[in-house]
Structure formats: C-alpha cells, structure tokens
Amino acid sequence: MMLAHYHGQLLNVSELRRSFGAADTTIRGYRDILEATFMVRLLQPWHENIGKRQVKAPNIRSDARA
C-alpha cells in the first residue's frame, strides 16, 4: 500500500524507512522481493542529456491493479 502512493515518483528509501520504522536494508529487501515477483518495477533514470538536471534516484511503478 505504501509503494502504491509513490507510483511514478522518485523512490526515497529513507522516507519509507521513517514511515515504517524499519531499517534501510529491510525496506530494500522488501522492494527487491516485490520487484522479483513483478509487483513493482524500478525505472532507472535516464542520463543522456548532460547539460540539464540529472536525477539519479529511480522511479517506482506499481503493476498491481486492485
């Protein structure tokens, strides 16, 4: 449910950690499980345009439809 609120936004593991009250490694572990079961997809940032602002955080996409 928490990741569904981040659909299409930049993924901030520290913000999720504060919301859950868990360690970063725990959040990353759950994220990896959800990614492996195709429930969420991480879109890596595009670094083609050097002259403009670069974003290094991945976006989160939820594939689960309720």
Predicted model as a PDB file, atoms N, CA, C, CB and O in Angstrom, pLDDT in the B-factor column:
MODEL        1                                                                  
ATOM      1  N   MET A   1       0.828  -1.196   0.000  1.00 77.00           N  
ATOM      2  CA  MET A   1       0.000   0.000   0.000  1.00 77.00           C  
ATOM      3  C   MET A   1       0.868   1.255   0.000  1.00 77.00           C  
ATOM      4  CB  MET A   1      -0.940   0.001   1.211  1.00 77.00           C  
ATOM      5  O   MET A   1       0.564   2.229  -0.688  1.00 77.00           O  
ATOM      6  N   MET A   2       1.949   1.224   0.775  1.00 77.00           N  
ATOM      7  CA  MET A   2       2.801   2.415   0.849  1.00 77.00           C  
ATOM      8  C   MET A   2       3.445   2.704  -0.498  1.00 77.00           C  
ATOM      9  CB  MET A   2       3.885   2.238   1.923  1.00 77.00           C  
ATOM     10  O   MET A   2       3.538   3.864  -0.898  1.00 77.00           O  
ATOM     11  N   LEU A   3       3.894   1.660  -1.211  1.00 75.00           N  
ATOM     12  CA  LEU A   3       4.522   1.883  -2.507  1.00 75.00           C  
ATOM     13  C   LEU A   3       3.523   2.360  -3.546  1.00 75.00           C  
ATOM     14  CB  LEU A   3       5.194   0.616  -2.986  1.00 75.00           C  
ATOM     15  O   LEU A   3       3.908   3.041  -4.497  1.00 75.00           O  
ATOM     16  N   ALA A   4       2.257   2.023  -3.391  1.00 77.00           N  
ATOM     17  CA  ALA A   4       1.242   2.488  -4.328  1.00 77.00           C  
ATOM     18  C   ALA A   4       1.102   4.005  -4.275  1.00 77.00           C  
ATOM     19  CB  ALA A   4      -0.102   1.823  -4.028  1.00 77.00           C  
ATOM     20  O   ALA A   4       0.744   4.627  -5.275  1.00 77.00           O  
ATOM     21  N   HIS A   5       1.378   4.604  -3.127  1.00 79.00           N  
ATOM     22  CA  HIS A   5       1.319   6.056  -3.002  1.00 79.00           C  
ATOM     23  C   HIS A   5       2.499   6.733  -3.690  1.00 79.00           C  
ATOM     24  CB  HIS A   5       1.281   6.453  -1.537  1.00 79.00           C  
ATOM     25  O   HIS A   5       2.445   7.929  -3.975  1.00 79.00           O  
ATOM     26  N   TYR A   6       3.558   5.984  -3.958  1.00 76.00           N  
ATOM     27  CA  TYR A   6       4.741   6.527  -4.616  1.00 76.00           C  
ATOM     28  C   TYR A   6       4.750   6.253  -6.111  1.00 76.00           C  
ATOM     29  CB  TYR A   6       5.987   5.958  -3.989  1.00 76.00           C  
ATOM     30  O   TYR A   6       5.768   6.484  -6.763  1.00 76.00           O  
ATOM     31  N   HIS A   7       3.659   5.772  -6.669  1.00 78.00           N  
ATOM     32  CA  HIS A   7       3.589   5.394  -8.082  1.00 78.00           C  
ATOM     33  C   HIS A   7       4.021   6.559  -8.969  1.00 78.00           C  
ATOM     34  CB  HIS A   7       2.162   4.942  -8.452  1.00 78.00           C  
ATOM     35  O   HIS A   7       3.422   7.633  -8.926  1.00 78.00           O  
ATOM     36  N   GLY A   8       5.063   6.342  -9.774  1.00 77.00           N  
ATOM     37  CA  GLY A   8       5.533   7.354 -10.711  1.00 77.00           C  
ATOM     38  C   GLY A   8       6.413   8.423 -10.100  1.00 77.00           C  
ATOM     39  O   GLY A   8       6.847   9.328 -10.812  1.00 77.00           O  
ATOM     40  N   GLN A   9       6.689   8.355  -8.821  1.00 79.00           N  
ATOM     41  CA  GLN A   9       7.519   9.356  -8.167  1.00 79.00           C  
ATOM     42  C   GLN A   9       8.914   8.806  -7.935  1.00 79.00           C  
ATOM     43  CB  GLN A   9       6.892   9.803  -6.843  1.00 79.00           C  
ATOM     44  O   GLN A   9       9.167   7.616  -8.126  1.00 79.00           O  
ATOM     45  N   LEU A  10       9.808   9.679  -7.525  1.00 78.00           N  
ATOM     46  CA  LEU A  10      11.145   9.241  -7.172  1.00 78.00           C  
ATOM     47  C   LEU A  10      11.092   8.412  -5.903  1.00 78.00           C  
ATOM     48  CB  LEU A  10      12.087  10.439  -7.000  1.00 78.00           C  
ATOM     49  O   LEU A  10      10.381   8.744  -4.955  1.00 78.00           O  
ATOM     50  N   LEU A  11      11.852   7.336  -5.901  1.00 79.00           N  
ATOM     51  CA  LEU A  11      11.870   6.448  -4.740  1.00 79.00           C  
ATOM     52  C   LEU A  11      12.850   6.993  -3.710  1.00 79.00           C  
ATOM     53  CB  LEU A  11      12.252   4.998  -5.150  1.00 79.00           C  
ATOM     54  O   LEU A  11      14.028   7.190  -4.007  1.00 79.00           O  
ATOM     55  N   ASN A  12      12.364   7.233  -2.510  1.00 81.00           N  
ATOM     56  CA  ASN A  12      13.190   7.703  -1.407  1.00 81.00           C  
ATOM     57  C   ASN A  12      13.090   6.659  -0.296  1.00 81.00           C  
ATOM     58  CB  ASN A  12      12.738   9.132  -0.906  1.00 81.00           C  
ATOM     59  O   ASN A  12      12.113   6.626   0.451  1.00 81.00           O  
ATOM     60  N   VAL A  13      14.121   5.801  -0.196  1.00 83.00           N  
ATOM     61  CA  VAL A  13      14.109   4.706   0.771  1.00 83.00           C  
ATOM     62  C   VAL A  13      14.118   5.251   2.200  1.00 83.00           C  
ATOM     63  CB  VAL A  13      15.316   3.774   0.546  1.00 83.00           C  
ATOM     64  O   VAL A  13      13.514   4.655   3.092  1.00 83.00           O  
ATOM     65  N   SER A  14      14.787   6.358   2.421  1.00 84.00           N  
ATOM     66  CA  SER A  14      14.832   6.941   3.768  1.00 84.00           C  
ATOM     67  C   SER A  14      13.456   7.395   4.227  1.00 84.00           C  
ATOM     68  CB  SER A  14      15.802   8.117   3.806  1.00 84.00           C  
ATOM     69  O   SER A  14      13.116   7.259   5.403  1.00 84.00           O  
ATOM     70  N   GLU A  15      12.668   7.930   3.315  1.00 85.00           N  
ATOM     71  CA  GLU A  15      11.315   8.359   3.674  1.00 85.00           C  
ATOM     72  C   GLU A  15      10.433   7.153   4.004  1.00 85.00           C  
ATOM     73  CB  GLU A  15      10.689   9.179   2.528  1.00 85.00           C  
ATOM     74  O   GLU A  15       9.645   7.200   4.948  1.00 85.00           O  
ATOM     75  N   LEU A  16      10.565   6.078   3.231  1.00 84.00           N  
ATOM     76  CA  LEU A  16       9.831   4.855   3.541  1.00 84.00           C  
ATOM     77  C   LEU A  16      10.282   4.269   4.876  1.00 84.00           C  
ATOM     78  CB  LEU A  16      10.014   3.826   2.423  1.00 84.00           C  
ATOM     79  O   LEU A  16       9.466   3.764   5.646  1.00 84.00           O  
ATOM     80  N   ARG A  17      11.573   4.337   5.143  1.00 86.00           N  
ATOM     81  CA  ARG A  17      12.116   3.814   6.403  1.00 86.00           C  
ATOM     82  C   ARG A  17      11.501   4.549   7.587  1.00 86.00           C  
ATOM     83  CB  ARG A  17      13.656   3.945   6.433  1.00 86.00           C  
ATOM     84  O   ARG A  17      11.131   3.929   8.584  1.00 86.00           O  
ATOM     85  N   ARG A  18      11.394   5.861   7.478  1.00 88.00           N  
ATOM     86  CA  ARG A  18      10.797   6.636   8.567  1.00 88.00           C  
ATOM     87  C   ARG A  18       9.315   6.290   8.744  1.00 88.00           C  
ATOM     88  CB  ARG A  18      10.961   8.143   8.299  1.00 88.00           C  
ATOM     89  O   ARG A  18       8.825   6.207   9.871  1.00 88.00           O  
ATOM     90  N   SER A  19       8.610   6.091   7.639  1.00 85.00           N  
ATOM     91  CA  SER A  19       7.186   5.769   7.719  1.00 85.00           C  
ATOM     92  C   SER A  19       6.944   4.406   8.361  1.00 85.00           C  
ATOM     93  CB  SER A  19       6.565   5.801   6.332  1.00 85.00           C  
ATOM     94  O   SER A  19       6.033   4.242   9.172  1.00 85.00           O  
ATOM     95  N   PHE A  20       7.776   3.428   7.985  1.00 84.00           N  
ATOM     96  CA  PHE A  20       7.623   2.076   8.518  1.00 84.00           C  
ATOM     97  C   PHE A  20       8.289   1.895   9.875  1.00 84.00           C  
ATOM     98  CB  PHE A  20       8.187   1.078   7.546  1.00 84.00           C  
ATOM     99  O   PHE A  20       7.873   1.049  10.667  1.00 84.00           O  
ATOM    100  N   GLY A  21       9.321   2.686  10.141  1.00 88.00           N  
ATOM    101  CA  GLY A  21      10.095   2.500  11.366  1.00 88.00           C  
ATOM    102  C   GLY A  21      10.995   1.280  11.273  1.00 88.00           C  
ATOM    103  O   GLY A  21      11.237   0.605  12.274  1.00 88.00           O  
ATOM    104  N   ALA A  22      11.498   0.991  10.064  1.00 88.00           N  
ATOM    105  CA  ALA A  22      12.360  -0.171   9.832  1.00 88.00           C  
ATOM    106  C   ALA A  22      13.698   0.305   9.271  1.00 88.00           C  
ATOM    107  CB  ALA A  22      11.682  -1.190   8.859  1.00 88.00           C  
ATOM    108  O   ALA A  22      13.860   1.478   8.934  1.00 88.00           O  
ATOM    109  N   ALA A  23      14.644  -0.611   9.175  1.00 89.00           N  
ATOM    110  CA  ALA A  23      15.974  -0.293   8.651  1.00 89.00           C  
ATOM    111  C   ALA A  23      15.937  -0.174   7.127  1.00 89.00           C  
ATOM    112  CB  ALA A  23      16.996  -1.370   9.079  1.00 89.00           C  
ATOM    113  O   ALA A  23      15.059  -0.736   6.473  1.00 89.00           O  
ATOM    114  N   ASP A  24      16.900   0.566   6.570  1.00 85.00           N  
ATOM    115  CA  ASP A  24      17.003   0.712   5.118  1.00 85.00           C  
ATOM    116  C   ASP A  24      17.161  -0.637   4.426  1.00 85.00           C  
ATOM    117  CB  ASP A  24      18.176   1.617   4.762  1.00 85.00           C  
ATOM    118  O   ASP A  24      16.574  -0.870   3.370  1.00 85.00           O  
ATOM    119  N   THR A  25      17.949  -1.518   5.019  1.00 88.00           N  
ATOM    120  CA  THR A  25      18.175  -2.831   4.409  1.00 88.00           C  
ATOM    121  C   THR A  25      16.886  -3.653   4.365  1.00 88.00           C  
ATOM    122  CB  THR A  25      19.259  -3.596   5.181  1.00 88.00           C  
ATOM    123  O   THR A  25      16.678  -4.423   3.428  1.00 88.00           O  
ATOM    124  N   THR A  26      16.023  -3.499   5.365  1.00 89.00           N  
ATOM    125  CA  THR A  26      14.744  -4.191   5.377  1.00 89.00           C  
ATOM    126  C   THR A  26      13.849  -3.677   4.255  1.00 89.00           C  
ATOM    127  CB  THR A  26      14.051  -4.018   6.734  1.00 89.00           C  
ATOM    128  O   THR A  26      13.213  -4.463   3.552  1.00 89.00           O  
ATOM    129  N   ILE A  27      13.803  -2.364   4.090  1.00 86.00           N  
ATOM    130  CA  ILE A  27      12.985  -1.758   3.036  1.00 86.00           C  
ATOM    131  C   ILE A  27      13.496  -2.191   1.672  1.00 86.00           C  
ATOM    132  CB  ILE A  27      12.991  -0.215   3.149  1.00 86.00           C  
ATOM    133  O   ILE A  27      12.705  -2.535   0.794  1.00 86.00           O  
ATOM    134  N   ARG A  28      14.808  -2.179   1.486  1.00 86.00           N  
ATOM    135  CA  ARG A  28      15.388  -2.597   0.204  1.00 86.00           C  
ATOM    136  C   ARG A  28      15.134  -4.079  -0.057  1.00 86.00           C  
ATOM    137  CB  ARG A  28      16.899  -2.311   0.181  1.00 86.00           C  
ATOM    138  O   ARG A  28      14.919  -4.478  -1.202  1.00 86.00           O  
ATOM    139  N   GLY A  29      15.158  -4.895   0.991  1.00 90.00           N  
ATOM    140  CA  GLY A  29      14.877  -6.317   0.843  1.00 90.00           C  
ATOM    141  C   GLY A  29      13.446  -6.558   0.377  1.00 90.00           C  
ATOM    142  O   GLY A  29      13.207  -7.353  -0.532  1.00 90.00           O  
ATOM    143  N   TYR A  30      12.495  -5.866   1.005  1.00 88.00           N  
ATOM    144  CA  TYR A  30      11.097  -5.992   0.588  1.00 88.00           C  
ATOM    145  C   TYR A  30      10.896  -5.464  -0.832  1.00 88.00           C  
ATOM    146  CB  TYR A  30      10.180  -5.241   1.565  1.00 88.00           C  
ATOM    147  O   TYR A  30      10.147  -6.044  -1.618  1.00 88.00           O  
ATOM    148  N   ARG A  31      11.564  -4.370  -1.147  1.00 86.00           N  
ATOM    149  CA  ARG A  31      11.470  -3.824  -2.503  1.00 86.00           C  
ATOM    150  C   ARG A  31      12.000  -4.823  -3.521  1.00 86.00           C  
ATOM    151  CB  ARG A  31      12.243  -2.499  -2.609  1.00 86.00           C  
ATOM    152  O   ARG A  31      11.409  -4.991  -4.587  1.00 86.00           O  
ATOM    153  N   ASP A  32      13.106  -5.488  -3.205  1.00 90.00           N  
ATOM    154  CA  ASP A  32      13.669  -6.498  -4.099  1.00 90.00           C  
ATOM    155  C   ASP A  32      12.716  -7.677  -4.282  1.00 90.00           C  
ATOM    156  CB  ASP A  32      15.010  -6.991  -3.561  1.00 90.00           C  
ATOM    157  O   ASP A  32      12.587  -8.208  -5.385  1.00 90.00           O  
ATOM    158  N   ILE A  33      12.049  -8.087  -3.203  1.00 92.00           N  
ATOM    159  CA  ILE A  33      11.070  -9.180  -3.301  1.00 92.00           C  
ATOM    160  C   ILE A  33       9.905  -8.765  -4.197  1.00 92.00           C  
ATOM    161  CB  ILE A  33      10.550  -9.581  -1.894  1.00 92.00           C  
ATOM    162  O   ILE A  33       9.484  -9.537  -5.059  1.00 92.00           O  
ATOM    163  N   LEU A  34       9.382  -7.557  -4.004  1.00 88.00           N  
ATOM    164  CA  LEU A  34       8.272  -7.084  -4.834  1.00 88.00           C  
ATOM    165  C   LEU A  34       8.690  -6.932  -6.290  1.00 88.00           C  
ATOM    166  CB  LEU A  34       7.744  -5.754  -4.304  1.00 88.00           C  
ATOM    167  O   LEU A  34       7.889  -7.165  -7.195  1.00 88.00           O  
ATOM    168  N   GLU A  35       9.937  -6.543  -6.517  1.00 89.00           N  
ATOM    169  CA  GLU A  35      10.430  -6.417  -7.888  1.00 89.00           C  
ATOM    170  C   GLU A  35      10.620  -7.796  -8.525  1.00 89.00           C  
ATOM    171  CB  GLU A  35      11.757  -5.631  -7.912  1.00 89.00           C  
ATOM    172  O   GLU A  35      10.343  -7.969  -9.712  1.00 89.00           O  
ATOM    173  N   ALA A  36      11.084  -8.769  -7.757  1.00 93.00           N  
ATOM    174  CA  ALA A  36      11.297 -10.122  -8.276  1.00 93.00           C  
ATOM    175  C   ALA A  36       9.983 -10.820  -8.603  1.00 93.00           C  
ATOM    176  CB  ALA A  36      12.081 -10.952  -7.271  1.00 93.00           C  
ATOM    177  O   ALA A  36       9.941 -11.657  -9.504  1.00 93.00           O  
ATOM    178  N   THR A  37       8.910 -10.490  -7.888  1.00 93.00           N  
ATOM    179  CA  THR A  37       7.600 -11.099  -8.148  1.00 93.00           C  
ATOM    180  C   THR A  37       6.769 -10.249  -9.113  1.00 93.00           C  
ATOM    181  CB  THR A  37       6.834 -11.292  -6.830  1.00 93.00           C  
ATOM    182  O   THR A  37       5.575 -10.494  -9.282  1.00 93.00           O  
ATOM    183  N   PHE A  38       7.390  -9.262  -9.742  1.00 88.00           N  
ATOM    184  CA  PHE A  38       6.765  -8.396 -10.741  1.00 88.00           C  
ATOM    185  C   PHE A  38       5.581  -7.607 -10.200  1.00 88.00           C  
ATOM    186  CB  PHE A  38       6.318  -9.216 -11.912  1.00 88.00           C  
ATOM    187  O   PHE A  38       4.660  -7.279 -10.948  1.00 88.00           O  
ATOM    188  N   MET A  39       5.598  -7.303  -8.919  1.00 86.00           N  
ATOM    189  CA  MET A  39       4.551  -6.455  -8.332  1.00 86.00           C  
ATOM    190  C   MET A  39       4.881  -4.976  -8.536  1.00 86.00           C  
ATOM    191  CB  MET A  39       4.384  -6.761  -6.823  1.00 86.00           C  
ATOM    192  O   MET A  39       3.976  -4.165  -8.733  1.00 86.00           O  
ATOM    193  N   VAL A  40       6.157  -4.621  -8.490  1.00 85.00           N  
ATOM    194  CA  VAL A  40       6.611  -3.259  -8.763  1.00 85.00           C  
ATOM    195  C   VAL A  40       7.758  -3.328  -9.756  1.00 85.00           C  
ATOM    196  CB  VAL A  40       7.048  -2.528  -7.452  1.00 85.00           C  
ATOM    197  O   VAL A  40       8.397  -4.367  -9.924  1.00 85.00           O  
ATOM    198  N   ARG A  41       8.003  -2.205 -10.407  1.00 84.00           N  
ATOM    199  CA  ARG A  41       9.090  -2.113 -11.370  1.00 84.00           C  
ATOM    200  C   ARG A  41       9.876  -0.843 -11.075  1.00 84.00           C  
ATOM    201  CB  ARG A  41       8.554  -2.120 -12.838  1.00 84.00           C  
ATOM    202  O   ARG A  41       9.287   0.224 -10.902  1.00 84.00           O  
ATOM    203  N   LEU A  42      11.196  -0.947 -11.018  1.00 82.00           N  
ATOM    204  CA  LEU A  42      12.043   0.223 -10.837  1.00 82.00           C  
ATOM    205  C   LEU A  42      12.503   0.703 -12.201  1.00 82.00           C  
ATOM    206  CB  LEU A  42      13.256  -0.094  -9.920  1.00 82.00           C  
ATOM    207  O   LEU A  42      13.078  -0.066 -12.972  1.00 82.00           O  
ATOM    208  N   LEU A  43      12.258   1.947 -12.498  1.00 79.00           N  
ATOM    209  CA  LEU A  43      12.718   2.545 -13.744  1.00 79.00           C  
ATOM    210  C   LEU A  43      13.974   3.342 -13.444  1.00 79.00           C  
ATOM    211  CB  LEU A  43      11.617   3.447 -14.389  1.00 79.00           C  
ATOM    212  O   LEU A  43      13.938   4.334 -12.716  1.00 79.00           O  
ATOM    213  N   GLN A  44      15.074   2.901 -14.007  1.00 73.00           N  
ATOM    214  CA  GLN A  44      16.333   3.589 -13.776  1.00 73.00           C  
ATOM    215  C   GLN A  44      16.324   4.940 -14.490  1.00 73.00           C  
ATOM    216  CB  GLN A  44      17.520   2.726 -14.253  1.00 73.00           C  
ATOM    217  O   GLN A  44      15.712   5.073 -15.550  1.00 73.00           O  
ATOM    218  N   PRO A  45      16.995   5.939 -13.922  1.00 67.00           N  
ATOM    219  CA  PRO A  45      16.981   7.279 -14.519  1.00 67.00           C  
ATOM    220  C   PRO A  45      17.727   7.309 -15.850  1.00 67.00           C  
ATOM    221  CB  PRO A  45      17.598   8.295 -13.557  1.00 67.00           C  
ATOM    222  O   PRO A  45      18.614   6.491 -16.094  1.00 67.00           O  
ATOM    223  N   TRP A  46      17.368   8.235 -16.683  1.00 66.00           N  
ATOM    224  CA  TRP A  46      17.967   8.418 -17.992  1.00 66.00           C  
ATOM    225  C   TRP A  46      19.048   9.480 -17.868  1.00 66.00           C  
ATOM    226  CB  TRP A  46      16.901   8.814 -19.058  1.00 66.00           C  
ATOM    227  O   TRP A  46      18.776  10.589 -17.407  1.00 66.00           O  
ATOM    228  N   HIS A  47      20.268   9.155 -18.272  1.00 61.00           N  
ATOM    229  CA  HIS A  47      21.400  10.081 -18.109  1.00 61.00           C  
ATOM    230  C   HIS A  47      21.927  10.592 -19.445  1.00 61.00           C  
ATOM    231  CB  HIS A  47      22.527   9.399 -17.346  1.00 61.00           C  
ATOM    232  O   HIS A  47      23.110  10.914 -19.551  1.00 61.00           O  
ATOM    233  N   GLU A  48      21.094  10.673 -20.448  1.00 61.00           N  
ATOM    234  CA  GLU A  48      21.547  11.050 -21.788  1.00 61.00           C  
ATOM    235  C   GLU A  48      21.912  12.524 -21.893  1.00 61.00           C  
ATOM    236  CB  GLU A  48      20.478  10.725 -22.802  1.00 61.00           C  
ATOM    237  O   GLU A  48      22.961  12.858 -22.443  1.00 61.00           O  
ATOM    238  N   ASN A  49      21.071  13.409 -21.377  1.00 60.00           N  
ATOM    239  CA  ASN A  49      21.255  14.839 -21.550  1.00 60.00           C  
ATOM    240  C   ASN A  49      22.152  15.385 -20.440  1.00 60.00           C  
ATOM    241  CB  ASN A  49      19.894  15.564 -21.559  1.00 60.00           C  
ATOM    242  O   ASN A  49      21.696  15.586 -19.314  1.00 60.00           O  
ATOM    243  N   ILE A  50      23.413  15.622 -20.752  1.00 62.00           N  
ATOM    244  CA  ILE A  50      24.403  16.050 -19.751  1.00 62.00           C  
ATOM    245  C   ILE A  50      24.183  17.501 -19.312  1.00 62.00           C  
ATOM    246  CB  ILE A  50      25.820  15.891 -20.311  1.00 62.00           C  
ATOM    247  O   ILE A  50      24.447  17.834 -18.157  1.00 62.00           O  
ATOM    248  N   GLY A  51      23.709  18.362 -20.202  1.00 65.00           N  
ATOM    249  CA  GLY A  51      23.571  19.785 -19.900  1.00 65.00           C  
ATOM    250  C   GLY A  51      22.443  20.122 -18.954  1.00 65.00           C  
ATOM    251  O   GLY A  51      22.433  21.214 -18.387  1.00 65.00           O  
ATOM    252  N   LYS A  52      21.497  19.233 -18.764  1.00 64.00           N  
ATOM    253  CA  LYS A  52      20.350  19.516 -17.912  1.00 64.00           C  
ATOM    254  C   LYS A  52      20.471  18.801 -16.573  1.00 64.00           C  
ATOM    255  CB  LYS A  52      19.057  19.109 -18.609  1.00 64.00           C  
ATOM    256  O   LYS A  52      21.428  18.066 -16.327  1.00 64.00           O  
ATOM    257  N   ARG A  53      19.490  19.030 -15.719  1.00 64.00           N  
ATOM    258  CA  ARG A  53      19.467  18.442 -14.381  1.00 64.00           C  
ATOM    259  C   ARG A  53      19.424  16.918 -14.466  1.00 64.00           C  
ATOM    260  CB  ARG A  53      18.260  18.966 -13.580  1.00 64.00           C  
ATOM    261  O   ARG A  53      18.609  16.353 -15.196  1.00 64.00           O  
ATOM    262  N   GLN A  54      20.297  16.265 -13.724  1.00 61.00           N  
ATOM    263  CA  GLN A  54      20.325  14.813 -13.703  1.00 61.00           C  
ATOM    264  C   GLN A  54      19.705  14.297 -12.415  1.00 61.00           C  
ATOM    265  CB  GLN A  54      21.759  14.295 -13.854  1.00 61.00           C  
ATOM    266  O   GLN A  54      20.011  14.788 -11.329  1.00 61.00           O  
ATOM    267  N   VAL A  55      18.855  13.329 -12.540  1.00 61.00           N  
ATOM    268  CA  VAL A  55      18.223  12.695 -11.396  1.00 61.00           C  
ATOM    269  C   VAL A  55      18.759  11.277 -11.321  1.00 61.00           C  
ATOM    270  CB  VAL A  55      16.655  12.716 -11.506  1.00 61.00           C  
ATOM    271  O   VAL A  55      18.670  10.522 -12.289  1.00 61.00           O  
ATOM    272  N   LYS A  56      19.314  10.914 -10.174  1.00 66.00           N  
ATOM    273  CA  LYS A  56      19.917   9.597 -10.038  1.00 66.00           C  
ATOM    274  C   LYS A  56      19.034   8.612  -9.278  1.00 66.00           C  
ATOM    275  CB  LYS A  56      21.242   9.719  -9.347  1.00 66.00           C  
ATOM    276  O   LYS A  56      19.360   7.428  -9.198  1.00 66.00           O  
ATOM    277  N   ALA A  57      17.937   9.079  -8.729  1.00 71.00           N  
ATOM    278  CA  ALA A  57      17.030   8.196  -7.990  1.00 71.00           C  
ATOM    279  C   ALA A  57      16.081   7.508  -8.962  1.00 71.00           C  
ATOM    280  CB  ALA A  57      16.232   8.989  -6.919  1.00 71.00           C  
ATOM    281  O   ALA A  57      15.591   8.145  -9.894  1.00 71.00           O  
ATOM    282  N   PRO A  58      15.812   6.219  -8.763  1.00 71.00           N  
ATOM    283  CA  PRO A  58      14.888   5.526  -9.655  1.00 71.00           C  
ATOM    284  C   PRO A  58      13.437   5.894  -9.359  1.00 71.00           C  
ATOM    285  CB  PRO A  58      15.075   4.020  -9.539  1.00 71.00           C  
ATOM    286  O   PRO A  58      13.108   6.321  -8.253  1.00 71.00           O  
ATOM    287  N   ASN A  59      12.577   5.723 -10.357  1.00 70.00           N  
ATOM    288  CA  ASN A  59      11.133   5.885 -10.172  1.00 70.00           C  
ATOM    289  C   ASN A  59      10.551   4.540  -9.816  1.00 70.00           C  
ATOM    290  CB  ASN A  59      10.449   6.466 -11.446  1.00 70.00           C  
ATOM    291  O   ASN A  59      11.105   3.500 -10.171  1.00 70.00           O  
ATOM    292  N   ILE A  60       9.436   4.557  -9.116  1.00 71.00           N  
ATOM    293  CA  ILE A  60       8.757   3.314  -8.750  1.00 71.00           C  
ATOM    294  C   ILE A  60       7.456   3.235  -9.532  1.00 71.00           C  
ATOM    295  CB  ILE A  60       8.491   3.237  -7.207  1.00 71.00           C  
ATOM    296  O   ILE A  60       6.714   4.215  -9.603  1.00 71.00           O  
ATOM    297  N   ARG A  61       7.174   2.087 -10.116  1.00 69.00           N  
ATOM    298  CA  ARG A  61       5.932   1.848 -10.841  1.00 69.00           C  
ATOM    299  C   ARG A  61       5.274   0.635 -10.241  1.00 69.00           C  
ATOM    300  CB  ARG A  61       6.180   1.655 -12.363  1.00 69.00           C  
ATOM    301  O   ARG A  61       5.907  -0.408 -10.077  1.00 69.00           O  
ATOM    302  N   SER A  62       4.014   0.763  -9.914  1.00 65.00           N  
ATOM    303  CA  SER A  62       3.258  -0.356  -9.347  1.00 65.00           C  
ATOM    304  C   SER A  62       2.482  -1.046 -10.447  1.00 65.00           C  
ATOM    305  CB  SER A  62       2.304   0.123  -8.228  1.00 65.00           C  
ATOM    306  O   SER A  62       1.722  -0.409 -11.177  1.00 65.00           O  
ATOM    307  N   ASP A  63       2.675  -2.360 -10.566  1.00 65.00           N  
ATOM    308  CA  ASP A  63       1.967  -3.131 -11.580  1.00 65.00           C  
ATOM    309  C   ASP A  63       0.736  -3.801 -11.010  1.00 65.00           C  
ATOM    310  CB  ASP A  63       2.882  -4.167 -12.187  1.00 65.00           C  
ATOM    311  O   ASP A  63      -0.052  -4.373 -11.762  1.00 65.00           O  
ATOM    312  N   ALA A  64       0.549  -3.747  -9.702  1.00 53.00           N  
ATOM    313  CA  ALA A  64      -0.607  -4.389  -9.065  1.00 53.00           C  
ATOM    314  C   ALA A  64      -1.834  -3.524  -9.292  1.00 53.00           C  
ATOM    315  CB  ALA A  64      -0.364  -4.612  -7.537  1.00 53.00           C  
ATOM    316  O   ALA A  64      -1.822  -2.323  -9.022  1.00 53.00           O  
ATOM    317  N   ARG A  65      -2.866  -4.132  -9.780  1.00 52.00           N  
ATOM    318  CA  ARG A  65      -4.119  -3.411 -10.013  1.00 52.00           C  
ATOM    319  C   ARG A  65      -5.190  -3.994  -9.102  1.00 52.00           C  
ATOM    320  CB  ARG A  65      -4.557  -3.497 -11.514  1.00 52.00           C  
ATOM    321  O   ARG A  65      -5.471  -5.192  -9.136  1.00 52.00           O  
ATOM    322  N   ALA A  66      -5.778  -3.129  -8.289  1.00 45.00           N  
ATOM    323  CA  ALA A  66      -6.801  -3.597  -7.348  1.00 45.00           C  
ATOM    324  C   ALA A  66      -8.175  -3.267  -7.846  1.00 45.00           C  
ATOM    325  CB  ALA A  66      -6.594  -2.990  -5.971  1.00 45.00           C  
ATOM    326  O   ALA A  66      -9.164  -3.584  -7.185  1.00 45.00           O  
TER     327      ALA A  66                                                      
ENDMDL                                                                          
END                                                                             
